[in-house]
Amino acid sequence: MHARRIGAAAATAVALLAARDLIQKRHALLRNFPVIGHARYLLETIGPELRQYIVTSNEEERPFSRDQRTWIYASAKEENNYFGFGTEVDVEHVQGHAYLKQRTFAGPVPDAHDPQAPLPSAKVLGGPRGRAKAFRPASVVNISAMSFGSLSGAAVTALNKGAALAGTMHNTGEGGLSPYHRNGGDLVLQIGTAYFGCRNEDGSFNLDKLKDVVAGAPVKAIEIKLSQGAKPGLGGMLPGAKVTPEIAGIRGIPVGKDCASPSRHTAFSDVDSMLDFVELLATETGLPVGVKSAVGEMGFWQELATLMARGDRGVDFVTIDGGEGGTGAAPRIFADSMSLPFRMGFSRVYGTFAELGLTDDLTFIGSGKLGLPENAAVAFALGADMINVAREAMLSIGCIQSQKCHTDTCPTGIATQNPWLARGLDPASKATRAAVYLRTLRKELMKVSAAVGVAHPALITATDIEIMNGDYEARTLAGVYGYKDGWGELGPHLADEITALLTTKPTAVHKPTV
């Protein structure tokens, strides 16, 4: 009797669904194929997951292939991240693949067995311009800008705690400095076009609020965001429904009202006034100040380098974001076809400063799929001093690349504000995984550097890597991107300094005998 009731209820539900499908006019597929047509929409919904595990090969999937994700997952969990039997890359025929050239003999190399894998920057951030709070970053690998609001509070907490454990810096993103950023990790405070956290009611910049934010948190540097690779020249929209009292308080905006970020800054209008703004922030806070940008037209960079060559004003660092970089949400045209990919964009910017002999005077930071050892090594060879990782850090705390960041339905609780989904992410355990991933990436870079015969990845040169063009031609990285002799390399004093820092063993302290 009970089974009959269940069967009757199920049949009624199917009949009602069929009737609805036949009556509705939005979907021709459902009118023609009631009930069973829903299978198509179900398969479309779970398509990314199906392709991940059933359809694509280990090297095909994008943005990150299965092999790349497997390496990150295994590294974060301290599992075996080696691969057996040989490469799955079609090395005989593939175009554009980078190969590092190992050396038979090497100079001094650091101890690769330190579990913390310390790998400091070869440059002192803010040192060349004499900033009051200049410092040498303890890690060349740091966590890139991802705002609270785009990520859940649990995810930001995990990343910040992971940064503290690994000794890296954590960029706040343009959404302001939240309580979740205050879990022990050193911070880079990002200022976007809406000046969240340091704005007046009309959206203009407020210096006093910025100074209050900096004074109340472990902020080590300030980054002015001009644009990002996945959506350059595009201001964001935060719908009023997402502006909770918590987010409103952090960002300094009204509760429940739409907040549109302008596409350009209002505190400055050209390179000259931007440098005045940079110097104002550096003077008032004592912190190193830099800019983050994707690379499009080169006039901006040429003017910036020309004005910096005078020596009176300048940025302390530039963060170059590649067009292949990630985002929580962007129009397809912006993600696919706006701004240059990292290697092309970075090499053009670096060359602009190299022509004027300025490359030792500022720190170059790269971002855009650089959280994989091979991509990171190429970035360092092109002249990067540090790299920022974003999606790779998300993968380390459980992201499965479901590509639902823009829907607020992230199944792992990372890129969502849904409390029920976010509760699934345990910040304590995920913090450990983030830290282990960050340390493992540093270890891999140390191994690669040693194989090339140098003590630090920043000492890998653009002639140490070749780009393959099928099975008939190879050109050095320098040749591909038009680098002149010495480009991409540290000045002799910087090279000697970082080599000594990494390879000089501390003097043993001998206790007096009794």
C-alpha positions, 0 to 999 in steps of 0.5 A, a space after each residue: 500500500 505504501 509503495 503504491 502511494 509513493 508510485 502514485 505521487 511520483 507519477 503525479 509529479 511527472 505528469 505535472 512536470 510534463 504538463 508544465 513543459 508542454 504549456 511553457 514557451 521559453 524552451 522549445 526543447 522542453 515543449 517538444 520533449 517534455 520531462 526527458 528534455 531536462 536531462 540536457 540541462 542537467 548534463 549542461 550544469 555538471 558539464 565541467 565536472 564531467 569533462 574533468 573526470 571523464 572526457 579530457 586527458 590529463 593535459 587537455 583541460 583549462 585553466 588548469 589541467 588534471 596533472 597540474 591540479 593533481 600536483 597542487 593537491 598532492 603538494 598541499 596534502 604532503 602526499 607523493 607529488 611525483 609522476 611515474 613512467 614519463 612525461 605525458 607532454 608531447 615533447 617531440 611535437 608540441 609548440 611553445 613548451 619551455 625547457 630549462 637547461 641544466 648545468 653539469 657543474 654549479 656554483 654555491 647552492 643553498 641547503 634544499 632540506 630545510 622544511 620551511 624552504 626559506 627563499 627570500 626576495 633578492 631585492 629589498 622592497 622600497 630600499 632603492 627609494 629609501 622608504 622608511 619601512 623598506 624590507 626584504 620579503 621573506 618569500 618570493 612566493 606570495 598570495 595574490 589579491 582576492 577580496 573578501 566578498 569574492 571569497 568567503 570569510 572561511 577561505 580568506 581566514 585559511 589563506 591568511 593563516 596559511 600565509 603566516 605558517 609559510 612566512 609569505 605575504 597575503 594581498 587583501 584584494 580591493 575589497 578592503 581589509 576584513 577581520 578574516 585578514 587578521 589571522 597572523 599573515 603579513 599583508 599587502 593592502 590593495 587600493 582599487 578604484 572604489 577605495 574600499 575601506 579608505 573612501 568618503 561617502 561620495 567614493 573619493 579617496 580618504 587619506 586619514 582612513 587609509 592611515 587608520 587601516 594601515 596602523 591597525 594591521 600588519 600591512 607591509 606594502 600598499 598596491 594601487 590596482 590599475 587593472 587586472 588581467 582577466 578584466 582590464 579597464 572594467 569596474 565591478 558591480 556589487 549588487 545590493 543584495 550582497 552588501 551585508 552589514 559586515 561587507 558594508 562596514 569593511 568597504 565603507 559603503 551603504 548597506 543593501 545598495 548597489 555599489 559600482 566601482 569606476 573603471 578608472 581612479 579618481 585620485 589621479 588622472 595621468 602618470 604624473 599625478 599617479 606618481 604624486 599619489 604614490 609619493 603621498 602614500 609612501 610619505 604618509 605611511 612609510 610603506 613601499 608603494 607599487 602598482 598592479 596592472 595588466 598590459 595593453 597599450 605601452 604608452 603608460 609604461 614608457 611614460 612611467 619609466 621616463 618619469 622614474 628615470 629622473 630619480 625624484 619620484 617612482 613606484 617601489 614595485 610593479 605587479 604585472 598580471 597576465 591576461 590568463 589570470 583569474 577572476 571571480 566574474 568577468 565578461 567572456 570578451 574581457 577574460 578571453 581577449 583583453 590584455 596580453 598574456 603574462 610572458 608577452 606583457 611582462 617582457 614588454 614592461 621589463 624591457 621598457 625599464 631595462 632600456 633606461 637601466 632602471 630594473 635594479 631600482 624596483 621590484 618586479 612581481 608576476 601573476 597569472 598562472 605562475 603557481 606552477 614550478 615551470 611557469 614560475 621559472 620562466 617568470 623569474 628568467 624574464 626578470 620577475 623578482 617575486 610571484 603571486 599565486 591566486 587560483 593555485 592557492 584556492 586549489 590548495 584549500 580545496 577548490 575543484 575548478 567547478 568554475 562557479 565563482 560567478 554564481 555564488 554556488 561554489 560547492 567547496 565554500 571558497 568563492 561564495 557568501 552562502 553560509 551553508 556552503 562556506 561552513 564546509 570549509 574548515 579554516 584550520 586544516 585548510 590553512 595547513 594545506 595552503 602553507 604546505 603548498 606554498 613551501 612546496 612551490 618554494 622547494 621546487 623552485 630551489 630544486 630547479 635553480 640548483 639544477 640550472 646551477 644557481 642559488 636563487 630562481 632570480 638568477 636563472 637567465 633568459 638564455 637558460 630556457 629554450 622555447 620549442 617550436 615543434 621538433 625542428 626549432 628551439 629559441 632561447 627565451 631571450 631570443 623569443 622576447 627580444 631581450 638584450 644582453 643582461 636583460 632579466 638578470 640581477 645587477 652584480 651586487 644584488 646577485 652576489 648579495 642573494 647568493 651569499 645570503 642563501 649559501 653562507 652557513 651560520 657560524 657555530 656557537 661553541 660553548 666553553 668547556 668546563 
